[in-house]
Amino acid sequence: MDTKTEPLLREGASVAESGELNAICDALSVDLEDYYHVEAFAHYIPRSQWPSFPSRVRQNTGRVLELLDRYHCRATFFVLGWVAEREPSLVRELAEAGHEIACHSYWHRRVTTLTPAEFREDVKQARQAIEDAVGVAVVGFRAPTFSITRQSLWALEILAELGFKYDSSIFPVRHDLYGIPEAPRGIHQRQLPSGDSIWEFPPATVRLAGQNLPVAGGGYLRVLPMSFTRWAIRKIHHHDRLPVMVYFHPWELDPAQPRLQAGWKSRFRHYTGLEKTESRLEELLGNGRFQPVLELLNQVQQPALYAQAGH
Protein backbone atom coordinates (compact mmCIF):
# COMPACT_ATOMS: atom_id res chain seq x y z
CA MET A 1 0.00 0.00 0.00
CA ASP A 2 1.41 3.38 -0.96
CA THR A 3 0.58 6.67 0.71
CA LYS A 4 1.08 10.36 0.14
CA THR A 5 2.57 12.46 2.90
CA GLU A 6 2.16 16.10 3.79
CA PRO A 7 5.35 17.22 5.58
CA LEU A 8 5.07 19.65 8.45
CA LEU A 9 8.71 19.68 9.52
CA ARG A 10 11.43 18.41 7.19
CA GLU A 11 15.13 18.87 6.59
CA GLY A 12 15.88 22.53 5.93
CA ALA A 13 12.49 23.81 7.11
CA SER A 14 12.35 26.83 9.41
CA VAL A 15 11.50 25.88 12.97
CA ALA A 16 10.03 29.13 14.19
CA GLU A 17 9.04 32.39 12.58
CA SER A 18 11.66 34.10 14.72
CA GLY A 19 14.28 31.68 13.39
CA GLU A 20 15.66 31.13 16.89
CA LEU A 21 17.12 27.67 17.36
CA ASN A 22 16.24 27.64 21.03
CA ALA A 23 12.61 27.38 19.95
CA ILE A 24 13.26 23.70 19.23
CA CYS A 25 11.85 21.43 21.90
CA ASP A 26 12.50 17.71 21.59
CA ALA A 27 10.22 14.77 22.40
CA LEU A 28 10.99 12.25 25.11
CA SER A 29 9.38 8.81 25.03
CA VAL A 30 9.58 5.62 27.07
CA ASP A 31 8.46 2.20 25.84
CA LEU A 32 7.00 0.73 29.03
CA GLU A 33 7.77 -3.00 28.94
CA ASP A 34 9.79 -5.51 30.97
CA TYR A 35 13.15 -7.02 30.07
CA TYR A 36 11.66 -10.34 28.89
CA HIS A 37 9.12 -8.69 26.54
CA VAL A 38 11.62 -7.50 23.95
CA GLU A 39 11.98 -8.72 20.38
CA ALA A 40 15.52 -9.89 21.09
CA PHE A 41 14.12 -12.77 23.19
CA ALA A 42 10.86 -13.41 21.31
CA HIS A 43 12.20 -16.62 19.72
CA TYR A 44 13.42 -17.95 23.08
CA ILE A 45 10.61 -16.99 25.48
CA PRO A 46 7.03 -17.99 24.61
CA ARG A 47 4.51 -15.40 25.73
CA SER A 48 2.81 -18.09 27.78
CA GLN A 49 5.93 -18.06 30.00
CA TRP A 50 5.94 -14.33 30.69
CA PRO A 51 4.20 -14.69 34.07
CA SER A 52 6.95 -17.03 35.25
CA PHE A 53 9.67 -14.36 35.03
CA PRO A 54 10.33 -12.05 37.98
CA SER A 55 8.98 -8.64 37.02
CA ARG A 56 11.28 -5.63 37.29
CA VAL A 57 9.07 -3.15 35.46
CA ARG A 58 7.81 -1.38 38.57
CA GLN A 59 11.22 -0.81 40.15
CA ASN A 60 12.76 0.22 36.83
CA THR A 61 9.92 2.60 36.02
CA GLY A 62 10.35 4.10 39.48
CA ARG A 63 13.96 4.77 38.58
CA VAL A 64 12.82 6.45 35.36
CA LEU A 65 10.36 8.62 37.31
CA GLU A 66 13.09 9.71 39.71
CA LEU A 67 15.31 10.65 36.76
CA LEU A 68 12.57 12.68 35.08
CA ASP A 69 11.66 14.38 38.35
CA ARG A 70 15.27 15.47 38.87
CA TYR A 71 15.22 17.29 35.55
CA HIS A 72 11.58 18.47 35.77
CA CYS A 73 10.85 16.63 32.55
CA ARG A 74 7.65 15.02 31.31
CA ALA A 75 7.56 12.25 28.73
CA THR A 76 5.24 10.02 26.72
CA PHE A 77 5.02 6.45 28.01
CA PHE A 78 4.06 3.96 25.29
CA VAL A 79 2.57 1.31 27.56
CA LEU A 80 2.36 -2.39 26.77
CA GLY A 81 -1.25 -3.47 27.37
CA TRP A 82 -0.07 -6.66 29.09
CA VAL A 83 1.74 -4.49 31.65
CA ALA A 84 -1.20 -2.09 32.10
CA GLU A 85 -3.49 -5.01 32.88
CA ARG A 86 -1.17 -6.28 35.62
CA GLU A 87 0.17 -2.96 36.94
CA PRO A 88 -2.70 -0.46 36.58
CA SER A 89 -1.58 1.54 39.61
CA LEU A 90 1.83 2.05 37.99
CA VAL A 91 0.23 3.46 34.84
CA ARG A 92 -2.00 5.72 36.97
CA GLU A 93 1.09 6.97 38.82
CA LEU A 94 2.64 7.98 35.51
CA ALA A 95 -0.48 9.84 34.42
CA GLU A 96 -0.82 11.58 37.79
CA ALA A 97 2.79 12.77 37.46
CA GLY A 98 1.83 14.59 34.26
CA HIS A 99 3.21 12.16 31.69
CA GLU A 100 1.31 11.28 28.52
CA ILE A 101 0.07 7.70 28.30
CA ALA A 102 0.10 6.07 24.85
CA CYS A 103 -0.15 2.54 23.43
CA HIS A 104 2.62 0.05 22.63
CA SER A 105 0.36 -2.90 21.63
CA TYR A 106 -0.76 -5.68 23.97
CA TRP A 107 1.46 -8.67 23.17
CA HIS A 108 4.55 -6.90 21.76
CA ARG A 109 4.27 -8.70 18.43
CA ARG A 110 5.78 -7.18 15.30
CA VAL A 111 3.09 -5.80 13.02
CA THR A 112 4.73 -7.56 10.07
CA THR A 113 3.86 -10.94 11.67
CA LEU A 114 0.14 -10.12 12.07
CA THR A 115 -2.89 -10.03 9.85
CA PRO A 116 -4.91 -6.79 9.82
CA ALA A 117 -7.58 -8.47 11.93
CA GLU A 118 -5.04 -9.66 14.49
CA PHE A 119 -3.45 -6.22 14.66
CA ARG A 120 -6.81 -4.51 15.17
CA GLU A 121 -7.76 -6.83 18.02
CA ASP A 122 -4.36 -6.50 19.68
CA VAL A 123 -4.52 -2.70 19.60
CA LYS A 124 -8.10 -2.62 20.85
CA GLN A 125 -7.24 -4.96 23.74
CA ALA A 126 -4.18 -2.90 24.64
CA ARG A 127 -5.95 0.44 24.55
CA GLN A 128 -8.82 -0.90 26.65
CA ALA A 129 -6.41 -2.12 29.32
CA ILE A 130 -4.54 1.19 29.35
CA GLU A 131 -7.64 3.38 29.38
CA ASP A 132 -9.17 1.24 32.14
CA ALA A 133 -6.04 1.96 34.19
CA VAL A 134 -5.87 5.74 33.68
CA GLY A 135 -9.37 6.79 32.68
CA VAL A 136 -8.21 9.03 29.83
CA ALA A 137 -8.31 8.59 26.06
CA VAL A 138 -5.19 7.14 24.43
CA VAL A 139 -4.38 8.76 21.05
CA GLY A 140 -0.74 7.80 20.41
CA PHE A 141 0.73 4.51 19.22
CA ARG A 142 4.16 2.97 18.75
CA ALA A 143 4.51 -0.48 17.22
CA PRO A 144 6.84 -2.99 18.86
CA THR A 145 10.24 -2.92 17.16
CA PHE A 146 9.11 0.01 14.96
CA SER A 147 7.46 -2.63 12.79
CA ILE A 148 5.24 -0.49 10.59
CA THR A 149 7.21 -0.93 7.38
CA ARG A 150 6.37 -0.62 3.70
CA GLN A 151 4.81 -4.10 3.93
CA SER A 152 2.57 -3.15 6.86
CA LEU A 153 1.49 0.42 6.09
CA TRP A 154 -2.07 -0.93 6.21
CA ALA A 155 -1.70 -0.65 10.00
CA LEU A 156 -1.95 3.14 9.76
CA GLU A 157 -5.45 2.80 8.28
CA ILE A 158 -6.49 0.72 11.27
CA LEU A 159 -4.99 3.17 13.75
CA ALA A 160 -6.80 6.07 12.09
CA GLU A 161 -10.03 4.06 12.03
CA LEU A 162 -9.68 3.40 15.77
CA GLY A 163 -9.25 7.11 16.47
CA PHE A 164 -5.51 7.39 17.07
CA LYS A 165 -4.15 10.85 16.37
CA TYR A 166 -0.49 9.99 15.85
CA ASP A 167 1.94 7.14 15.34
CA SER A 168 5.66 6.83 16.08
CA SER A 169 6.51 3.54 14.39
CA ILE A 170 8.15 4.36 11.05
CA PHE A 171 11.93 4.49 11.42
CA PRO A 172 13.52 6.07 8.30
CA VAL A 173 16.56 3.75 8.34
CA ARG A 174 17.77 0.44 6.91
CA HIS A 175 17.62 -2.36 9.47
CA ASP A 176 17.15 -6.11 9.44
CA LEU A 177 13.90 -5.91 11.44
CA TYR A 178 12.34 -2.54 10.57
CA GLY A 179 12.60 0.70 8.66
CA ILE A 180 11.49 2.65 5.59
CA PRO A 181 14.73 4.40 4.56
CA GLU A 182 13.01 6.85 2.22
CA ALA A 183 10.35 7.94 4.73
CA PRO A 184 10.37 11.59 5.86
CA ARG A 185 12.68 12.27 8.79
CA GLY A 186 10.51 14.96 10.36
CA ILE A 187 7.00 15.15 11.76
CA HIS A 188 4.53 14.75 8.92
CA GLN A 189 0.91 13.97 8.24
CA ARG A 190 0.24 10.84 6.21
CA GLN A 191 -2.78 10.95 3.94
CA LEU A 192 -4.23 7.45 3.68
CA PRO A 193 -6.05 5.81 0.76
CA SER A 194 -9.28 5.75 2.78
CA GLY A 195 -9.23 9.54 3.01
CA ASP A 196 -8.25 9.50 6.69
CA SER A 197 -4.93 10.85 7.90
CA ILE A 198 -2.59 10.32 10.82
CA TRP A 199 0.42 12.20 12.12
CA GLU A 200 3.78 10.43 12.11
CA PHE A 201 6.63 11.39 14.47
CA PRO A 202 9.64 9.21 13.56
CA PRO A 203 12.59 8.42 15.82
CA ALA A 204 15.60 10.66 15.29
CA THR A 205 18.02 10.13 12.41
CA VAL A 206 20.98 12.10 11.12
CA ARG A 207 22.13 12.32 7.50
CA LEU A 208 25.70 11.16 6.90
CA ALA A 209 27.26 10.13 3.57
CA GLY A 210 23.85 10.04 1.93
CA GLN A 211 22.35 7.68 4.53
CA ASN A 212 20.03 8.10 7.51
CA LEU A 213 21.69 6.94 10.71
CA PRO A 214 19.68 6.32 13.90
CA VAL A 215 20.55 8.35 16.97
CA ALA A 216 19.48 9.19 20.54
CA GLY A 217 17.36 6.16 21.29
CA GLY A 218 17.50 2.65 22.73
CA GLY A 219 20.55 0.62 21.80
CA TYR A 220 21.87 3.44 19.60
CA LEU A 221 22.12 5.69 22.65
CA ARG A 222 23.83 2.92 24.63
CA VAL A 223 26.23 1.58 21.98
CA LEU A 224 27.27 4.57 19.87
CA PRO A 225 29.84 7.01 21.29
CA MET A 226 28.27 9.91 23.15
CA SER A 227 30.40 12.25 21.05
CA PHE A 228 28.47 11.01 18.00
CA THR A 229 25.13 11.53 19.76
CA ARG A 230 26.06 15.11 20.70
CA TRP A 231 27.20 15.90 17.16
CA ALA A 232 24.09 14.32 15.62
CA ILE A 233 21.65 16.24 17.82
CA ARG A 234 23.44 19.52 17.05
CA LYS A 235 23.25 18.76 13.33
CA ILE A 236 19.58 17.80 13.49
CA HIS A 237 18.79 21.03 15.35
CA HIS A 238 21.03 23.50 13.53
CA HIS A 239 21.12 22.13 9.99
CA ASP A 240 17.86 20.22 9.59
CA ARG A 241 15.81 22.41 11.96
CA LEU A 242 14.06 19.31 13.32
CA PRO A 243 13.08 18.24 16.83
CA VAL A 244 14.64 15.00 18.07
CA MET A 245 12.63 12.00 19.26
CA VAL A 246 14.51 10.38 22.16
CA TYR A 247 13.28 6.96 23.26
CA PHE A 248 14.35 4.32 25.77
CA HIS A 249 12.98 1.46 27.89
CA PRO A 250 12.92 1.17 31.71
CA TRP A 251 14.97 -2.06 31.54
CA GLU A 252 17.79 -0.05 29.93
CA LEU A 253 18.44 1.57 33.32
CA ASP A 254 18.83 -1.85 34.95
CA PRO A 255 22.33 -3.33 34.51
CA ALA A 256 21.53 -5.94 37.20
CA GLN A 257 18.64 -7.52 35.28
CA PRO A 258 18.77 -11.31 34.72
CA ARG A 259 20.82 -12.51 31.76
CA LEU A 260 18.63 -14.57 29.47
CA GLN A 261 19.74 -17.19 26.98
CA ALA A 262 19.67 -16.02 23.36
CA GLY A 263 21.83 -15.70 20.26
CA TRP A 264 24.87 -13.45 20.23
CA LYS A 265 23.16 -10.69 18.21
CA SER A 266 20.20 -10.58 20.60
CA ARG A 267 22.49 -10.49 23.65
CA PHE A 268 24.58 -7.72 22.10
CA ARG A 269 21.55 -5.58 21.26
CA HIS A 270 19.95 -6.01 24.66
CA TYR A 271 22.82 -5.95 27.16
CA THR A 272 25.54 -3.74 25.67
CA GLY A 273 25.93 -0.40 27.44
CA LEU A 274 23.23 -0.83 30.09
CA GLU A 275 25.55 0.68 32.67
CA LYS A 276 25.81 3.86 30.53
CA THR A 277 22.13 4.54 29.95
CA GLU A 278 21.30 6.63 33.00
CA SER A 279 24.31 8.94 32.78
CA ARG A 280 23.72 9.49 29.06
CA LEU A 281 20.07 10.30 29.64
CA GLU A 282 21.10 12.70 32.39
CA GLU A 283 23.32 14.54 29.94
CA LEU A 284 20.55 14.79 27.36
CA LEU A 285 17.95 15.91 29.90
CA GLY A 286 20.33 18.38 31.50
CA ASN A 287 21.22 20.05 28.20
CA GLY A 288 17.91 19.91 26.31
CA ARG A 289 14.25 20.83 26.42
CA PHE A 290 11.70 18.02 26.23
CA GLN A 291 7.95 17.56 26.08
CA PRO A 292 5.57 14.63 25.73
CA VAL A 293 4.90 13.71 22.11
CA LEU A 294 1.30 14.91 22.00
CA GLU A 295 2.14 18.33 23.46
CA LEU A 296 4.95 18.83 20.97
CA LEU A 297 2.76 17.65 18.11
CA ASN A 298 0.04 20.10 19.12
CA GLN A 299 2.62 22.86 19.31
CA VAL A 300 4.14 22.29 15.90
CA GLN A 301 0.70 22.44 14.29
CA GLN A 302 0.35 26.09 15.37
CA PRO A 303 1.30 28.35 12.43
CA ALA A 304 2.37 31.08 14.83
CA LEU A 305 5.13 28.84 16.13
CA TYR A 306 6.13 26.68 13.20
CA ALA A 307 6.37 27.44 9.50
CA GLN A 308 4.66 25.07 7.08
CA ALA A 309 7.25 23.21 5.02
CA GLY A 310 6.79 22.59 1.31
CA HIS A 311 7.22 19.30 -0.53
Kinemage of the C-alpha trace (Angstrom):
@kinemage 1
@onewidth
@group {chain A} dominant
@subgroup {mainchain}
@vectorlist {calphas} color= white
{ca met a 1} P 0.000 0.000 0.000
{ca asp a 2} L 1.407 3.382 -0.958
{ca thr a 3} L 0.583 6.670 0.709
{ca lys a 4} L 1.083 10.358 0.145
{ca thr a 5} L 2.566 12.465 2.896
{ca glu a 6} L 2.162 16.103 3.791
{ca pro a 7} L 5.352 17.216 5.585
{ca leu a 8} L 5.074 19.646 8.450
{ca leu a 9} L 8.714 19.679 9.517
{ca arg a 10} L 11.433 18.414 7.191
{ca glu a 11} L 15.127 18.872 6.588
{ca gly a 12} L 15.880 22.526 5.932
{ca ala a 13} L 12.491 23.812 7.107
{ca ser a 14} L 12.355 26.834 9.415
{ca val a 15} L 11.497 25.882 12.971
{ca ala a 16} L 10.027 29.128 14.193
{ca glu a 17} L 9.043 32.391 12.579
{ca ser a 18} L 11.664 34.101 14.722
{ca gly a 19} L 14.282 31.685 13.388
{ca glu a 20} L 15.662 31.132 16.891
{ca leu a 21} L 17.117 27.674 17.357
{ca asn a 22} L 16.240 27.642 21.026
{ca ala a 23} L 12.609 27.382 19.946
{ca ile a 24} L 13.259 23.701 19.230
{ca cys a 25} L 11.850 21.432 21.903
{ca asp a 26} L 12.495 17.707 21.593
{ca ala a 27} L 10.221 14.773 22.396
{ca leu a 28} L 10.994 12.249 25.113
{ca ser a 29} L 9.383 8.813 25.034
{ca val a 30} L 9.578 5.625 27.075
{ca asp a 31} L 8.461 2.203 25.845
{ca leu a 32} L 7.001 0.728 29.026
{ca glu a 33} L 7.770 -2.997 28.945
{ca asp a 34} L 9.786 -5.506 30.967
{ca tyr a 35} L 13.153 -7.023 30.074
{ca tyr a 36} L 11.656 -10.336 28.891
{ca his a 37} L 9.119 -8.695 26.538
{ca val a 38} L 11.622 -7.505 23.955
{ca glu a 39} L 11.976 -8.720 20.379
{ca ala a 40} L 15.522 -9.893 21.092
{ca phe a 41} L 14.116 -12.766 23.188
{ca ala a 42} L 10.860 -13.414 21.311
{ca his a 43} L 12.202 -16.615 19.724
{ca tyr a 44} L 13.421 -17.949 23.080
{ca ile a 45} L 10.610 -16.991 25.478
{ca pro a 46} L 7.030 -17.994 24.613
{ca arg a 47} L 4.509 -15.399 25.726
{ca ser a 48} L 2.810 -18.087 27.783
{ca gln a 49} L 5.934 -18.060 30.000
{ca trp a 50} L 5.940 -14.326 30.685
{ca pro a 51} L 4.198 -14.686 34.070
{ca ser a 52} L 6.951 -17.034 35.251
{ca phe a 53} L 9.668 -14.355 35.031
{ca pro a 54} L 10.330 -12.049 37.982
{ca ser a 55} L 8.981 -8.640 37.019
{ca arg a 56} L 11.282 -5.632 37.292
{ca val a 57} L 9.072 -3.154 35.456
{ca arg a 58} L 7.814 -1.378 38.573
{ca gln a 59} L 11.222 -0.807 40.150
{ca asn a 60} L 12.759 0.223 36.829
{ca thr a 61} L 9.920 2.601 36.024
{ca gly a 62} L 10.345 4.098 39.480
{ca arg a 63} L 13.956 4.767 38.579
{ca val a 64} L 12.815 6.454 35.364
{ca leu a 65} L 10.364 8.623 37.310
{ca glu a 66} L 13.094 9.714 39.711
{ca leu a 67} L 15.306 10.650 36.759
{ca leu a 68} L 12.570 12.677 35.079
{ca asp a 69} L 11.656 14.381 38.347
{ca arg a 70} L 15.268 15.470 38.870
{ca tyr a 71} L 15.218 17.286 35.548
{ca his a 72} L 11.581 18.472 35.768
{ca cys a 73} L 10.853 16.634 32.549
{ca arg a 74} L 7.652 15.025 31.309
{ca ala a 75} L 7.563 12.250 28.729
{ca thr a 76} L 5.245 10.017 26.724
{ca phe a 77} L 5.022 6.448 28.010
{ca phe a 78} L 4.063 3.965 25.289
{ca val a 79} L 2.575 1.313 27.556
{ca leu a 80} L 2.358 -2.387 26.767
{ca gly a 81} L -1.249 -3.473 27.374
{ca trp a 82} L -0.071 -6.657 29.093
{ca val a 83} L 1.739 -4.488 31.650
{ca ala a 84} L -1.196 -2.088 32.095
{ca glu a 85} L -3.494 -5.008 32.882
{ca arg a 86} L -1.169 -6.283 35.625
{ca glu a 87} L 0.171 -2.962 36.940
{ca pro a 88} L -2.705 -0.465 36.583
{ca ser a 89} L -1.584 1.535 39.609
{ca leu a 90} L 1.825 2.051 37.990
{ca val a 91} L 0.230 3.461 34.841
{ca arg a 92} L -1.996 5.720 36.973
{ca glu a 93} L 1.089 6.967 38.818
{ca leu a 94} L 2.645 7.978 35.508
{ca ala a 95} L -0.479 9.844 34.420
{ca glu a 96} L -0.817 11.577 37.788
{ca ala a 97} L 2.786 12.773 37.459
{ca gly a 98} L 1.826 14.592 34.256
{ca his a 99} L 3.210 12.157 31.687
{ca glu a 100} L 1.313 11.276 28.522
{ca ile a 101} L 0.071 7.696 28.301
{ca ala a 102} L 0.096 6.068 24.854
{ca cys a 103} L -0.152 2.544 23.430
{ca his a 104} L 2.624 0.047 22.633
{ca ser a 105} L 0.359 -2.898 21.629
{ca tyr a 106} L -0.759 -5.679 23.970
{ca trp a 107} L 1.463 -8.670 23.169
{ca his a 108} L 4.552 -6.903 21.760
{ca arg a 109} L 4.272 -8.698 18.426
{ca arg a 110} L 5.781 -7.180 15.297
{ca val a 111} L 3.087 -5.801 13.019
{ca thr a 112} L 4.728 -7.562 10.071
{ca thr a 113} L 3.861 -10.936 11.666
{ca leu a 114} L 0.143 -10.123 12.069
{ca thr a 115} L -2.891 -10.028 9.847
{ca pro a 116} L -4.905 -6.789 9.819
{ca ala a 117} L -7.585 -8.474 11.931
{ca glu a 118} L -5.036 -9.664 14.490
{ca phe a 119} L -3.454 -6.218 14.661
{ca arg a 120} L -6.807 -4.513 15.166
{ca glu a 121} L -7.765 -6.830 18.023
{ca asp a 122} L -4.355 -6.500 19.681
{ca val a 123} L -4.515 -2.695 19.603
{ca lys a 124} L -8.101 -2.616 20.853
{ca gln a 125} L -7.238 -4.960 23.736
{ca ala a 126} L -4.181 -2.903 24.644
{ca arg a 127} L -5.946 0.443 24.547
{ca gln a 128} L -8.820 -0.905 26.645
{ca ala a 129} L -6.407 -2.125 29.325
{ca ile a 130} L -4.540 1.190 29.347
{ca glu a 131} L -7.640 3.380 29.384
{ca asp a 132} L -9.166 1.240 32.138
{ca ala a 133} L -6.039 1.964 34.195
{ca val a 134} L -5.868 5.737 33.676
{ca gly a 135} L -9.374 6.794 32.683
{ca val a 136} L -8.209 9.030 29.834
{ca ala a 137} L -8.309 8.586 26.060
{ca val a 138} L -5.188 7.144 24.425
{ca val a 139} L -4.379 8.764 21.053
{ca gly a 140} L -0.737 7.801 20.407
{ca phe a 141} L 0.731 4.512 19.218
{ca arg a 142} L 4.163 2.970 18.749
{ca ala a 143} L 4.508 -0.481 17.222
{ca pro a 144} L 6.836 -2.987 18.860
{ca thr a 145} L 10.243 -2.923 17.156
{ca phe a 146} L 9.107 0.014 14.962
{ca ser a 147} L 7.465 -2.630 12.786
{ca ile a 148} L 5.242 -0.490 10.589
{ca thr a 149} L 7.210 -0.928 7.378
{ca arg a 150} L 6.369 -0.618 3.702
{ca gln a 151} L 4.812 -4.098 3.933
{ca ser a 152} L 2.572 -3.151 6.864
{ca leu a 153} L 1.487 0.417 6.090
{ca trp a 154} L -2.066 -0.926 6.211
{ca ala a 155} L -1.704 -0.651 9.996
{ca leu a 156} L -1.949 3.142 9.763
{ca glu a 157} L -5.445 2.803 8.285
{ca ile a 158} L -6.489 0.719 11.271
{ca leu a 159} L -4.986 3.172 13.751
{ca ala a 160} L -6.803 6.074 12.092
{ca glu a 161} L -10.031 4.064 12.028
{ca leu a 162} L -9.675 3.398 15.768
{ca gly a 163} L -9.246 7.108 16.467
{ca phe a 164} L -5.506 7.388 17.071
{ca lys a 165} L -4.150 10.854 16.370
{ca tyr a 166} L -0.491 9.988 15.850
{ca asp a 167} L 1.938 7.141 15.339
{ca ser a 168} L 5.659 6.831 16.080
{ca ser a 169} L 6.515 3.539 14.391
{ca ile a 170} L 8.152 4.364 11.054
{ca phe a 171} L 11.932 4.490 11.415
{ca pro a 172} L 13.522 6.070 8.302
{ca val a 173} L 16.563 3.749 8.335
{ca arg a 174} L 17.775 0.444 6.907
{ca his a 175} L 17.623 -2.359 9.472
{ca asp a 176} L 17.151 -6.114 9.439
{ca leu a 177} L 13.901 -5.911 11.443
{ca tyr a 178} L 12.339 -2.541 10.571
{ca gly a 179} L 12.605 0.699 8.663
{ca ile a 180} L 11.493 2.649 5.588
{ca pro a 181} L 14.732 4.403 4.556
{ca glu a 182} L 13.014 6.854 2.215
{ca ala a 183} L 10.350 7.935 4.728
{ca pro a 184} L 10.366 11.594 5.857
{ca arg a 185} L 12.681 12.270 8.794
{ca gly a 186} L 10.514 14.955 10.362
{ca ile a 187} L 6.999 15.146 11.763
{ca his a 188} L 4.526 14.749 8.925
{ca gln a 189} L 0.909 13.972 8.236
{ca arg a 190} L 0.243 10.841 6.213
{ca gln a 191} L -2.775 10.955 3.938
{ca leu a 192} L -4.229 7.451 3.682
{ca pro a 193} L -6.054 5.812 0.756
{ca ser a 194} L -9.279 5.751 2.782
{ca gly a 195} L -9.232 9.538 3.008
{ca asp a 196} L -8.249 9.497 6.691
{ca ser a 197} L -4.933 10.853 7.898
{ca ile a 198} L -2.589 10.315 10.821
{ca trp a 199} L 0.425 12.201 12.123
{ca glu a 200} L 3.778 10.432 12.115
{ca phe a 201} L 6.633 11.389 14.467
{ca pro a 202} L 9.641 9.213 13.562
{ca pro a 203} L 12.589 8.418 15.820
{ca ala a 204} L 15.603 10.663 15.287
{ca thr a 205} L 18.020 10.133 12.411
{ca val a 206} L 20.985 12.103 11.118
{ca arg a 207} L 22.131 12.315 7.498
{ca leu a 208} L 25.705 11.160 6.898
{ca ala a 209} L 27.260 10.135 3.573
{ca gly a 210} L 23.848 10.036 1.931
{ca gln a 211} L 22.351 7.681 4.532
{ca asn a 212} L 20.026 8.100 7.505
{ca leu a 213} L 21.692 6.944 10.713
{ca pro a 214} L 19.682 6.317 13.903
{ca val a 215} L 20.553 8.349 16.970
{ca ala a 216} L 19.477 9.189 20.542
{ca gly a 217} L 17.357 6.162 21.289
{ca gly a 218} L 17.503 2.647 22.726
{ca gly a 219} L 20.551 0.619 21.800
{ca tyr a 220} L 21.868 3.439 19.601
{ca leu a 221} L 22.117 5.686 22.648
{ca arg a 222} L 23.833 2.924 24.629
{ca val a 223} L 26.228 1.578 21.980
{ca leu a 224} L 27.272 4.565 19.870
{ca pro a 225} L 29.836 7.012 21.293
{ca met a 226} L 28.269 9.913 23.153
{ca ser a 227} L 30.398 12.252 21.048
{ca phe a 228} L 28.469 11.014 17.999
{ca thr a 229} L 25.128 11.531 19.756
{ca arg a 230} L 26.064 15.107 20.702
{ca trp a 231} L 27.198 15.898 17.161
{ca ala a 232} L 24.095 14.318 15.622
{ca ile a 233} L 21.650 16.241 17.821
{ca arg a 234} L 23.437 19.518 17.050
{ca lys a 235} L 23.252 18.765 13.327
{ca ile a 236} L 19.575 17.799 13.495
{ca his a 237} L 18.787 21.030 15.349
{ca his a 238} L 21.034 23.502 13.529
{ca his a 239} L 21.124 22.131 9.993
{ca asp a 240} L 17.859 20.215 9.586
{ca arg a 241} L 15.806 22.408 11.963
{ca leu a 242} L 14.062 19.308 13.321
{ca pro a 243} L 13.079 18.239 16.831
{ca val a 244} L 14.637 15.003 18.074
{ca met a 245} L 12.633 12.000 19.257
{ca val a 246} L 14.511 10.380 22.157
{ca tyr a 247} L 13.278 6.961 23.256
{ca phe a 248} L 14.348 4.324 25.769
{ca his a 249} L 12.985 1.460 27.895
{ca pro a 250} L 12.918 1.171 31.712
{ca trp a 251} L 14.972 -2.060 31.540
{ca glu a 252} L 17.787 -0.052 29.927
{ca leu a 253} L 18.436 1.573 33.322
{ca asp a 254} L 18.833 -1.846 34.949
{ca pro a 255} L 22.329 -3.333 34.511
{ca ala a 256} L 21.530 -5.935 37.195
{ca gln a 257} L 18.645 -7.519 35.278
{ca pro a 258} L 18.770 -11.306 34.724
{ca arg a 259} L 20.823 -12.513 31.755
{ca leu a 260} L 18.627 -14.575 29.468
{ca gln a 261} L 19.738 -17.194 26.983
{ca ala a 262} L 19.667 -16.017 23.362
{ca gly a 263} L 21.831 -15.702 20.256
{ca trp a 264} L 24.875 -13.447 20.231
{ca lys a 265} L 23.155 -10.685 18.215
{ca ser a 266} L 20.201 -10.577 20.599
{ca arg a 267} L 22.486 -10.489 23.649
{ca phe a 268} L 24.577 -7.718 22.103
{ca arg a 269} L 21.554 -5.577 21.258
{ca his a 270} L 19.954 -6.008 24.656
{ca tyr a 271} L 22.819 -5.952 27.157
{ca thr a 272} L 25.541 -3.741 25.673
{ca gly a 273} L 25.929 -0.402 27.436
{ca leu a 274} L 23.227 -0.834 30.089
{ca glu a 275} L 25.554 0.683 32.665
{ca lys a 276} L 25.815 3.864 30.533
{ca thr a 277} L 22.127 4.541 29.947
{ca glu a 278} L 21.300 6.629 33.001
{ca ser a 279} L 24.309 8.942 32.775
{ca arg a 280} L 23.723 9.485 29.065
{ca leu a 281} L 20.075 10.300 29.638
{ca glu a 282} L 21.098 12.697 32.394
{ca glu a 283} L 23.323 14.537 29.936
{ca leu a 284} L 20.547 14.787 27.359
{ca leu a 285} L 17.950 15.905 29.898
{ca gly a 286} L 20.333 18.383 31.498
{ca asn a 287} L 21.219 20.052 28.198
{ca gly a 288} L 17.913 19.911 26.311
{ca arg a 289} L 14.248 20.835 26.415
{ca phe a 290} L 11.700 18.021 26.227
{ca gln a 291} L 7.945 17.559 26.080
{ca pro a 292} L 5.566 14.625 25.733
{ca val a 293} L 4.902 13.712 22.115
{ca leu a 294} L 1.296 14.906 22.004
{ca glu a 295} L 2.136 18.329 23.463
{ca leu a 296} L 4.949 18.827 20.969
{ca leu a 297} L 2.761 17.655 18.107
{ca asn a 298} L 0.038 20.096 19.122
{ca gln a 299} L 2.621 22.860 19.309
{ca val a 300} L 4.145 22.292 15.896
{ca gln a 301} L 0.700 22.436 14.288
{ca gln a 302} L 0.352 26.086 15.369
{ca pro a 303} L 1.302 28.351 12.434
{ca ala a 304} L 2.374 31.083 14.830
{ca leu a 305} L 5.133 28.845 16.129
{ca tyr a 306} L 6.133 26.677 13.205
{ca ala a 307} L 6.366 27.436 9.496
{ca gln a 308} L 4.662 25.071 7.078
{ca ala a 309} L 7.252 23.208 5.023
{ca gly a 310} L 6.787 22.593 1.312
{ca his a 311} L 7.217 19.299 -0.532
